[in-house]
């Protein structure tokens, strides 16, 4: 049996991924689209945005392993209901997200772009900073919990909002519409780490911003489609929010000429907050394949009917 690697948009990495399997001692066949193989031999598909295929040609697939932490890229692939699906998660992914969020909060509070600009002119631009203490995290999965755990020791008051309550030391758990309303009313910083589902698509829109009570700074490190982009700048102009730090977008790369590039209160980063480490993805894929072969559930199994 063998593995098929389907990575839309990352075709130049496919040969390297095949070598990553070999480097970890996996000596079974690894195929990529265009190779000569029989679909009936495929036991696992390692996927990123595979698109809709004739999946009936793959009768022996035991596992679809997502290359990323999110699985929204698999929803329109219409995988067979009986297939087992797992997402990627690792300590390195959690650490990188926590470091990004804490660094960007500190950079915002110190207004580092202004300081760097002043340095280029040889100016001593002392200022009092732009401080705030209450953080609302939307989405308390693995990444959300990791971010919360990194913020609490720094003295932030952290709220975590999720569909089902998540208990974490030092974090106030919020659920439901009442919990969301409370969090939006009180937060100085809002960090979106929600998965993209039919319920979260377009969640952050003009009505959402109207519920904010303290002009929070918004950080989107979840999914770009959770933000209605056309509603963001009006919320800044109207004073409902103070600024935005955006790492994910509806269209990536962010198109040339998009108004986010030049707005003074929007920081744009190129989907770099937390990147899947190839060797870690491959290690998890190998582990999960061994688990399903042994009639065990894979680590980080997901139910696509729940959309995450």
C-alpha positions as CSV (number, residue, x, y, z in Angstrom):
1,X,0.0,0.0,0.0
2,X,1.1,3.6,-0.5
3,X,0.5,7.3,0.2
4,X,-0.6,10.0,-2.1
5,X,0.4,13.6,-1.5
6,X,-2.0,16.2,-2.9
7,X,-0.9,19.8,-2.3
8,X,-2.6,22.4,-4.4
9,X,-0.5,25.6,-4.6
10,X,2.6,23.9,-3.2
11,X,3.5,21.7,-6.1
12,X,7.1,22.8,-5.9
13,X,7.4,21.2,-2.5
14,X,6.1,17.8,-3.4
15,X,9.4,16.2,-4.1
16,X,10.8,17.5,-0.9
17,X,7.9,16.0,1.0
18,X,8.6,12.6,-0.5
19,X,12.2,12.9,0.8
20,X,10.9,14.0,4.3
21,X,9.1,10.6,4.5
22,X,12.3,8.8,3.6
23,X,14.3,10.8,6.1
24,X,12.0,9.5,8.8
25,X,12.5,5.9,7.8
26,X,9.3,5.4,5.9
27,X,10.1,3.1,3.0
28,X,6.7,2.5,1.5
29,X,5.8,4.2,-1.9
30,X,5.0,7.9,-1.8
31,X,3.2,9.3,-4.9
32,X,2.3,12.7,-6.1
33,X,-0.1,13.6,-8.9
34,X,1.4,12.8,-12.3
35,X,3.2,9.7,-11.0
36,X,2.4,6.3,-12.4
37,X,0.4,4.6,-9.7
38,X,-2.8,2.6,-9.1
39,X,-5.4,4.6,-7.1
40,X,-6.5,1.2,-5.5
41,X,-3.0,1.1,-3.8
42,X,-3.5,4.4,-2.0
43,X,-4.0,3.9,1.8
44,X,-3.6,7.5,3.0
45,X,-3.9,10.9,1.3
46,X,-1.9,13.8,2.7
47,X,-3.9,16.8,1.5
48,X,-4.0,20.5,1.2
49,X,-6.8,21.9,-1.0
50,X,-7.2,18.8,-3.0
51,X,-10.4,19.9,-4.6
52,X,-13.2,17.5,-5.8
53,X,-12.0,14.3,-7.3
54,X,-13.4,11.0,-8.3
55,X,-12.8,9.5,-4.9
56,X,-14.5,6.3,-5.8
57,X,-11.3,5.4,-7.6
58,X,-9.6,5.2,-4.2
59,X,-11.4,2.2,-2.5
60,X,-8.7,1.5,0.1
61,X,-8.1,4.9,1.7
62,X,-8.0,4.6,5.4
63,X,-7.1,8.2,6.3
64,X,-7.0,11.7,4.9
65,X,-4.4,13.7,6.8
66,X,-4.7,17.5,6.5
67,X,-1.4,19.4,6.0
68,X,-2.8,22.2,8.1
69,X,-4.6,22.8,11.4
70,X,-7.7,23.8,9.6
71,X,-9.9,21.5,7.5
72,X,-12.1,24.0,5.7
73,X,-10.0,23.3,2.6
74,X,-11.4,19.8,2.6
75,X,-15.1,20.7,2.8
76,X,-15.6,21.4,-0.9
77,X,-13.7,18.2,-1.8
78,X,-16.7,16.1,-0.8
79,X,-14.8,13.3,0.6
80,X,-16.7,10.0,1.2
81,X,-18.5,10.1,4.6
82,X,-16.9,6.9,5.7
83,X,-13.3,8.2,5.4
84,X,-11.4,9.1,8.5
85,X,-10.0,12.6,8.5
86,X,-7.4,14.1,10.8
87,X,-5.9,17.6,11.1
88,X,-2.4,18.7,11.8
89,X,-1.4,20.0,15.2
90,X,2.0,20.1,17.0
91,X,3.7,21.9,19.8
92,X,5.7,23.9,17.3
93,X,2.5,25.2,15.7
94,X,1.1,26.2,19.0
95,X,4.4,27.9,20.1
96,X,4.7,29.9,16.9
97,X,1.1,31.1,17.2
98,X,1.6,32.2,20.8
99,X,4.9,34.0,20.0
100,X,3.3,35.8,17.0
101,X,0.3,37.0,19.1
102,X,2.3,38.2,22.1
103,X,4.9,39.9,19.8
104,X,2.3,41.7,17.8
105,X,0.4,42.9,20.9
106,X,3.7,44.3,22.3
107,X,4.6,45.9,19.0
108,X,1.1,47.5,18.8
109,X,1.3,48.8,22.4
110,X,4.7,50.4,21.8
111,X,3.7,51.6,18.3
112,X,6.9,50.2,16.9
113,X,6.4,51.5,13.3
114,X,6.4,55.0,14.7
115,X,9.5,54.4,16.6
116,X,11.3,52.8,13.6
117,X,10.2,55.8,11.5
118,X,11.5,58.2,14.1
119,X,14.8,56.3,14.3
120,X,15.3,56.7,10.5
121,X,15.1,60.5,11.1
122,X,17.3,60.4,14.2
123,X,14.4,61.5,16.4
124,X,13.9,60.6,20.1
125,X,10.2,59.8,19.9
126,X,9.3,58.9,23.5
127,X,5.7,58.2,24.1
128,X,3.5,56.6,26.8
129,X,2.4,53.7,24.8
130,X,-1.0,52.4,23.8
131,X,-1.9,50.0,26.6
132,X,-4.8,47.7,27.4
133,X,-5.3,44.6,29.5
134,X,-8.3,42.6,28.6
135,X,-8.0,40.2,25.7
136,X,-10.9,38.3,24.2
137,X,-9.9,35.1,22.3
138,X,-12.5,33.7,19.9
139,X,-11.9,30.0,19.6
140,X,-10.4,28.0,22.4
141,X,-9.1,25.0,20.5
142,X,-5.4,23.9,20.7
143,X,-4.1,27.2,19.3
144,X,-6.5,29.4,21.3
145,X,-5.5,27.7,24.6
146,X,-1.9,28.0,23.8
147,X,-2.3,31.8,23.2
148,X,-4.3,32.2,26.4
149,X,-1.6,30.3,28.4
150,X,1.1,32.6,27.1
151,X,-0.9,35.8,27.8
152,X,-2.0,35.1,31.4
153,X,1.5,35.2,32.9
154,X,2.1,38.6,31.3
155,X,-0.7,40.1,33.3
156,X,-3.4,40.2,30.7
157,X,-7.0,39.5,31.7
158,X,-8.0,36.8,29.3
159,X,-11.5,35.8,28.2
160,X,-11.9,32.7,26.0
161,X,-15.1,32.4,23.9
162,X,-16.0,29.0,22.4
163,X,-19.1,27.1,21.5
164,X,-18.7,24.8,24.5
165,X,-17.0,26.2,27.6
166,X,-13.3,25.5,28.0
167,X,-11.9,25.6,31.5
168,X,-8.3,27.0,31.7
169,X,-6.6,28.4,34.8
170,X,-6.6,32.2,34.8
171,X,-9.0,32.4,31.8
172,X,-12.6,33.4,32.0
173,X,-14.7,31.0,29.9
174,X,-17.5,32.6,27.8
175,X,-20.0,30.8,25.7
176,X,-23.1,31.5,23.7
177,X,-24.5,34.9,22.5
178,X,-24.5,36.3,26.1
179,X,-20.8,35.4,26.6
180,X,-19.9,36.9,23.2
181,X,-21.7,40.1,24.0
182,X,-19.9,40.4,27.3
183,X,-16.6,39.7,25.8
184,X,-17.0,42.3,23.0
185,X,-18.3,44.9,25.4
186,X,-15.2,44.6,27.7
187,X,-12.2,43.7,25.5
188,X,-9.2,45.9,24.6
189,X,-7.9,43.3,22.2
190,X,-9.8,40.8,20.2
191,X,-8.0,37.8,18.7
192,X,-9.8,35.5,16.2
193,X,-8.7,31.9,16.2
194,X,-12.0,30.4,15.1
195,X,-12.1,27.7,12.4
196,X,-13.9,28.6,9.2
197,X,-17.4,27.1,9.2
198,X,-20.8,28.2,7.9
199,X,-21.4,29.8,11.3
200,X,-18.1,31.8,11.4
201,X,-17.9,32.8,7.8
202,X,-18.5,36.6,7.7
203,X,-18.9,36.7,11.5
204,X,-16.8,39.8,11.9
205,X,-19.0,42.3,10.1
206,X,-20.5,45.7,10.7
207,X,-23.0,44.4,13.2
208,X,-20.3,42.6,15.1
209,X,-18.2,45.8,15.4
210,X,-21.1,47.7,16.6
211,X,-21.2,45.5,19.7
212,X,-17.7,46.4,20.7
213,X,-17.6,48.7,23.8
214,X,-13.9,49.7,24.2
215,X,-12.6,50.3,20.6
216,X,-10.5,47.1,20.6
217,X,-7.6,46.3,18.4
218,X,-8.5,43.3,16.3
219,X,-6.1,40.5,15.4
220,X,-7.2,37.9,12.8
221,X,-5.0,34.9,12.8
222,X,-7.8,32.4,12.2
223,X,-9.3,32.4,8.7
224,X,-9.6,35.4,6.3
225,X,-13.2,34.6,5.4
226,X,-14.4,35.2,9.0
227,X,-13.8,38.9,8.3
228,X,-16.1,40.9,6.0
229,X,-13.3,43.0,4.6
230,X,-15.5,45.8,3.3
231,X,-16.8,46.4,6.8
232,X,-13.4,46.8,8.5
233,X,-12.3,50.3,7.4
234,X,-15.7,51.8,8.1
235,X,-15.5,50.4,11.6
236,X,-12.1,52.0,12.0
237,X,-13.3,55.4,10.7
238,X,-16.4,55.2,12.9
239,X,-14.3,54.5,16.0
240,X,-15.8,51.1,16.8
241,X,-12.4,49.5,16.6
242,X,-8.9,51.1,17.1
243,X,-6.8,49.0,14.7
244,X,-6.4,45.7,13.0
245,X,-3.5,43.2,12.7
246,X,-4.3,40.8,9.9
247,X,-2.4,37.7,9.0
248,X,-5.1,35.9,6.9
249,X,-7.3,37.2,4.1
250,X,-10.2,36.2,1.9
251,X,-7.9,36.2,-1.1
252,X,-4.2,35.4,-0.7
253,X,-1.8,36.9,-1.5
254,X,-3.6,40.1,-0.7
255,X,-4.2,41.8,-4.1
256,X,-2.0,44.7,-5.1
257,X,-3.9,48.0,-4.5
258,X,-6.1,46.6,-1.7
259,X,-6.9,49.4,0.7
260,X,-5.5,47.4,3.7
261,X,-2.0,47.8,2.3
262,X,-1.9,51.6,3.0
263,X,-4.2,52.1,5.9
264,X,-2.3,53.5,8.8
265,X,-4.2,51.5,11.4
266,X,-4.0,48.2,9.7
267,X,-1.0,45.9,9.9
268,X,-0.7,43.3,7.2
269,X,1.4,40.1,7.5
270,X,1.6,37.4,4.8
271,X,-0.1,34.4,6.6
272,X,3.0,33.8,8.6
273,X,1.7,33.7,12.2
274,X,2.1,29.9,12.5
275,X,3.5,27.7,9.8
276,X,3.2,23.9,9.5
277,X,6.7,22.4,9.9
278,X,7.0,19.8,7.1
279,X,8.9,17.3,9.2
280,X,6.3,17.5,11.9
281,X,3.4,17.1,9.5
282,X,5.1,14.0,8.0
283,X,5.8,12.6,11.5
284,X,2.2,12.9,12.4
285,X,1.0,11.4,9.1
286,X,3.2,8.4,9.7
287,X,2.0,8.0,13.3
288,X,-1.6,8.4,12.3
289,X,-1.3,5.9,9.5
290,X,0.1,3.4,12.0
291,X,-2.7,4.1,14.3
292,X,-5.5,3.5,11.8
293,X,-3.8,0.4,10.6
294,X,-4.0,-0.9,14.2
295,X,-7.7,0.0,14.4
296,X,-7.0,3.0,16.6
297,X,-8.3,6.5,16.1
298,X,-5.8,9.0,14.6
299,X,-4.6,11.9,16.7
300,X,-6.5,15.1,16.0
301,X,-9.4,13.3,14.3
302,X,-12.1,15.6,13.0
303,X,-15.7,15.2,12.0
304,X,-16.2,17.1,8.7
305,X,-20.0,17.2,9.3
306,X,-19.1,19.6,12.1
307,X,-16.9,21.5,9.7
308,X,-13.9,21.5,12.0
